[in-house]
Amino acid sequence: MTSPLSVQTKISLSVLVLSVLLLINPTTALLNGEARMSSSGTIIYWDYSFQVGFENTEDFMVGVEHSGNYTYWDREQWFRDQYPGAYRFEPNTTIVHSGEQSIRLGLLHPNSDGERRIQTYHDWDPLETVQIWQEEWFYIPAGFLWKNPSTGEGFWYNLHTILSERMWNPDLVTSYQEYAVKLGAIWNQYSNKPVFCLTQGPVSVDNNDDGMDDFFSPEDQYFELGSAGVPTGRWFRIMSHVYRDLQNWDGGYAEFWIEDPVANRTVYHMENPCRTIGINPQRIGSLTPWRQGEYMAYLASGFTLYAGGLSDGMPSPCEIYVDDFFVGVRYS
C-alpha cells in the first residue's frame, strides 16, 4: 500500500518553520521545534523537547523496563520477553506520513492481556514537570475491525497517553497505584461507528494510606471527527497539552486536538480546572523509575496500541502506523 499523502521533508528542531496550521487555526501553530501556541493564544517555549521521525535506528530503541534507558523511549509496557513473536514494533516504508519511514505497531495474536498492549513511553521528572505537549500522526488502515463480527461487541484501542503515573511500593497500604490521562478510539453502538474516547484513569490512588481511592475517575468523554467518527485509510494527528499544578493537584488543565486534512478539526478541553496529578509527586520522585526489588515509580507519556476485547473475534494481526512524534516539557 502506498502512502495517501505526498512525502514531506521532516521538520528539524533547529529550523524555523511557519506551519500551514496558521492557515487553519493559529491557536495550535507550529512556531518552531521548541515552541507551540496553546488554545488561549499563549506561546509556550519548551525547556526540553525532541522529535522522532522514525528514520534512524535509535528511533526504534526502547529501554527494557527495569534495566535502563535510551535516547527517546525509556520504557516499554509490553511483554515481549514473556510473549516472543506476539508484537510488531518495526520500521515501515509503504505507509509513511513524511520522510522514508514510519513505525508499524502490531498485535499478532492478541489472545491474552499480555499480548494486547504496546505502550512506548518517555519518563519525566514528577517534581519539576509542569507542562507537557505531545503530538503524533496515526494511520489506521481501511477495513480496520472495530467490532466482533459475530456478536457485534465493540472493541477499544488506546493510542495516545499524555500522562501515565505508576508506583509499586510494598511499604504502603495500597502497594500498587496508577493514574493516567489518555485518548483512544472505541466502537459506539449508538452512532454505529468508531469515535474518539478521552479517559482519566484507571484511578488507583491512595495518598493518605487509608486503603481507599482518593478520588474516582470521571466518565469517559466521546467525540467524533467528521462523518466517519475516526479517520481510517489516511493520516490524522493527535495533539495534547497538559498543565500539572504542583501546588494544587486539582488545579490543572488539559486540551486535545484531533487534526485530519480531510475532516474538520476537533478541539476538546477536559473540564478545567481538573485533576492532572494523581499520585503524590514526592512519592513518585522518592523511588527509582527502574525496578529495584518490589519498588518502582514513574511519570511518563507516549504512544500506544493497547486494545480491549481481544480474546474473542479480534483481528490478527491488529496493526496501525505512527509517524512524526513530538514532545516538549516545561519545568515552570
Helices and strands as residue ranges (DSSP letters): H 21-24, G 26-28, E 30-32, E 35-37, E 43-45, E 48-52, G 57-60, E 75-76, E 87-92, E 102-107, G 113-115, E 117-124, E 131-139, E 156-168, E 176-188, E 193-200, E 221-223, E 235-243, E 253-259, E 266-269, H 281-285, E 296-308, E 318-330
